[in-house]
Amino acid sequence: MAVTIYHNPRCGKSRETLKLIEAKGITPAVIDYLKTPPDAAGLKRILALLGIPARDLLRRKEAQDNGVDPALPEDDLIAAMVAHPIVIERPIVVTDTAARIGRPPETVLEIL
């Protein structure tokens, strides 16, 4: 099973989630999403696997700090998230068939 983690190495929850995945004997593809954010199509795929709208993946404080209005229409919000990846909640773990936000980190175990 292919596993990808959209990771911020400066985030404690993200580091904990990565350790949990590795403890299961899985070596995930690690994407530092601040340096290599998903494009709009990739973010739409992640949202579909999570089963949530874009505003539920938004970090509110960072959105406010970066001028991203949570009331934007879905496609505009996705474009803003691509332009300002710091506003995307983290970490996100993705497999071929599912995704979970690692808050708390143990949540990702459901899909591994």
TAGIQUI-V186730 format. One record per backbone hydrogen bond with DSSP energy under -0.5 kcal/mol. CO is the residue of the C=O (numbers start at 1). NH is the residue of the N-H. E is the energy in kcal/mol with one decimal. If there is no record, write none. Layout:
CO:NH:E ; CO:NH:E
This chain:
3:29:-2.9 ; 4:94:-3.1 ; 5:7:-0.9 ; 5:31:-2.9 ; 6:91:-0.7 ; 6:92:-1.4 ; 7:33:-1.0 ; 8:11:-2.3 ; 10:12:-0.5 ; 11:15:-2.3 ; 12:16:-2.6 ; 13:17:-2.4 ; 14:18:-2.2 ; 15:19:-2.1 ; 16:20:-2.2 ; 17:21:-2.2 ; 18:22:-2.4 ; 19:23:-2.3 ; 20:24:-0.9 ; 21:24:-0.9 ; 21:26:-1.6 ; 22:25:-1.9 ; 26:28:-0.8 ; 28:30:-0.5 ; 29:5:-2.8 ; 29:31:-0.6 ; 30:32:-0.6 ; 31:7:-3.0 ; 31:33:-1.5 ; 32:35:-1.4 ; 32:36:-2.7 ; 39:43:-2.8 ; 40:44:-2.3 ; 41:45:-2.0 ; 42:46:-2.3 ; 43:47:-2.6 ; 44:48:-2.2 ; 45:49:-2.4 ; 46:50:-2.3 ; 47:51:-1.9 ; 47:52:-1.6 ; 49:99:-0.8 ; 53:56:-1.5 ; 54:57:-2.1 ; 55:58:-0.9 ; 57:89:-3.0 ; 58:60:-0.8 ; 59:63:-2.5 ; 60:64:-2.6 ; 61:65:-2.7 ; 62:66:-1.5 ; 63:68:-3.0 ; 64:67:-1.3 ; 67:69:-0.7 ; 68:70:-0.6 ; 69:72:-2.0 ; 73:77:-2.6 ; 74:78:-2.5 ; 75:79:-2.1 ; 76:80:-2.0 ; 77:81:-2.1 ; 78:82:-2.1 ; 79:83:-2.1 ; 80:84:-2.1 ; 82:85:-0.5 ; 84:87:-2.3 ; 85:88:-2.0 ; 87:59:-3.3 ; 91:102:-2.7 ; 92:6:-3.3 ; 93:100:-2.2 ; 94:4:-2.6 ; 98:95:-3.2 ; 100:93:-2.9 ; 101:103:-1.9 ; 104:103:-0.6 ; 104:107:-2.1 ; 105:108:-1.7 ; 106:109:-1.4 ; 107:110:-1.3 ; 108:111:-1.6 ; 109:112:-0.8
